[in-house]
Amino acid sequence: MSHDLHQLGVAALAAKLRAKEVSATEAAGHFLKRARTIDAAGRTAATLSAQPVHDAWGAFLSIDEDATLAQARAADARIADGDAGPLVGVPIAHKDVFVTRDFPTTAGSKMLAGYRSPFDATVVARLADAGCVTLGKTSCDELAMGSSNENCAYGPVHNPWDTARVPGGSSGGSAAAVAARLAPAATGTDTGGSIRQPAAFCGITGIKPTYGRASRYGMIAYGSSLDQAGVMAPSAEDCALLLSALCGPDVARDSTSLDVPPEDYSRALGDALAGLRIGIPKEFFGEGLGADVRAAIDAALKEYEKLGATLVPISLPRTELAIPVYYVIAPAEASSNLSRFDGVKFGHRASKYTDLVDMYKKTRAEGFGDEVKRRIMVGTYVLSHGYYDAYYLQAQKIRRMIADDFQQAFAQCDVIAGPVAPTVAWKLGEKADDPVANYLADIFTLPASLAGLPGLSLPCGFGAGDMPVGLQLIGNYFGEAKLLNAAHRFQQATDWHMKKPAGI
C-alpha cells in the first residue's frame, strides 16, 4: 500500500498512521521520493542561482531529506508512546514566506537567497507541535506579490493540470505540490486571494481564515493589515484538521493576533445544509466572468439547492472598487515592510558600492524583481506628501465601506458564494507584459481580504482546456466551521475534489 500513499488526503493518511499501518518515516520517504522527479521545464541548478530543482512542476524551492526524516522519526516515537494526535506524522509543505530553522527561507526572492532563520514561524511551530512533518519549502511569487507564480526569482511554477499554464499565485508552489500529490497538504498565505486563486486553478481546496485567526509571527510581511496564513489540501475535511492546529492567539508576538481561543473546525462537519442561506452577489456574475466558469458555478449552486440550501440574491455594490483600493493599500504597506531589506544585516548585498547610500540602491536594484519594485514605487508614491490624503486615506475609507457592504449582506444570508476568478488558469507568459491584467484576475477575492473575512475555494468543475474551476465561499467573521461544513457537504455529494491531473 505504501506506493499509493500519495493518493490519500490528510484525514485518510492520518488514520493509517494512527493505526500503524504505515510509519511516519515511510510516509515522509514516499513523498520525498515523489519530489525527486526530473524537471519537466528543463531547468538546471545553474539557471536557478544554485537553487536545487526538485520536482517536475517547480513546486519546491528547498528540500532537506535529513531534516524531514529526523522529524518523521520523532513523529514515529510519539505514535509509539501513544501520543497519536490527529496530525502526528502527516507530511506537509510550507510556503517559502514562513521562516524555518531547518530549511532556507527566500520568499522567492534573490534578496533572501540562502537565508536561514534562527526560529520557526508560529504557523510552522504549531503544525510541528501537532506532529506534522515538514517536506520542504514551496515556491511563491517573489515576496508573495503576484497572481501567477511567474514572479519567483527562481523560475515559474507549472500547473500540474497543464504545464503550459500558471498555477495561480502567490501560493502557486503550495497548490501545485498538493495537486501533483507531492504533499498531502501545504500552507499558504492570502493577502488578496493568494490561497483561494491557486487552489481554484489547481483543483484543490484552500481556506483563508478570518484576519487575525492565524499568527503572522515569522511570516515575511507583504501587506500587514491583509496578510493571513491558511492551508491547502484535497478536501475541506483535511483543511479543517489542519486549520484547527494552525489557528489560535499569539498576542505576545503578533499585535494583530486575535485573542480568541482555538477551535475544532471539524466539529460541524456533516451538519445538514437545510435552511442554509447562500448569498449570490450580482456583481460576481456580470460582464467579465467567463461563460465556462459561470456554467460550473451555476451547476455547483444547483447542487447546493439539492442539499437543502436556499439561494438569496444580494449586492456587494463596491466590488469593482476592490482592485484600486487593494492596489493602493497593499503596496503602501509593502513599501514600508520591505524597507528592512537593505543589505545591512541579512540577505543579499551588492558587491561593489562607493558609500552606504550607493550600497542601499544597488542592493535593492539587484535583489528585487520587477513586480516588487513596481509595488514599492506605487506604495511610496501613495504615501508621499500631497498624495497620502488623495489616495491612501480615500482607499482606507472605501475599504471600510466594502466591509460594511458585507455586513449588510450577511443580514440576509449565512454564507456568500461565487467564482474565485473570472477565468481558468491562463498560459504562462500570457499576461507577463500586462500587470494590470494580472491584477484584474483578483476581482472576486479582493473584497473578502479587504474586509478581513474568511474565504474558501473548492473544486466544482472544469472550464476551457479542461482546467479546474473553483467555487468561492465567503463567511462572516469567525465563520470558518460553517464554511468548511458547507464545502464538506458539497464534497460528500460530488467528486470534483477527487479528480487528479493525468498521470498523477
Secondary structure as UniProt FT lines:
FT   HELIX           2..7
FT   HELIX           10..18
FT   TURN            19..20
FT   HELIX           24..35
FT   TURN            40..41
FT   HELIX           46..48
FT   TURN            49..50
FT   TURN            56..57
FT   STRAND          60..62
FT   HELIX           65..80
FT   TURN            81..82
FT   TURN            86..89
FT   STRAND          91..95
FT   TURN            96..97
FT   TURN            107..108
FT   HELIX           110..112
FT   TURN            113..114
FT   HELIX           122..129
FT   TURN            130..131
FT   STRAND          133..138
FT   HELIX           142..144
FT   TURN            153..154
FT   TURN            160..161
FT   TURN            163..164
FT   HELIX           172..179
FT   TURN            180..181
FT   STRAND          186..189
FT   TURN            194..195
FT   HELIX           196..202
FT   STRAND          205..208
FT   TURN            211..212
FT   TURN            217..218
FT   TURN            224..226
FT   STRAND          229..233
FT   HELIX           236..246
FT   TURN            251..253
FT   TURN            255..256
FT   TURN            265..270
FT   TURN            274..275
FT   STRAND          277..281
FT   HELIX           282..285
FT   TURN            287..288
FT   HELIX           291..306
FT   TURN            307..308
FT   STRAND          310..314
FT   TURN            317..318
FT   HELIX           319..321
FT   HELIX           322..337
FT   HELIX           338..340
FT   HELIX           356..367
FT   HELIX           370..382
FT   TURN            385..387
FT   HELIX           388..393
FT   HELIX           394..410
FT   TURN            411..412
FT   STRAND          415..419
FT   TURN            428..433
FT   HELIX           435..440
FT   TURN            441..445
FT   HELIX           446..451
FT   STRAND          455..462
FT   HELIX           464..466
FT   STRAND          468..475
FT   TURN            477..478
FT   HELIX           480..493
FT   HELIX           496..498
FT   TURN            502..503
//
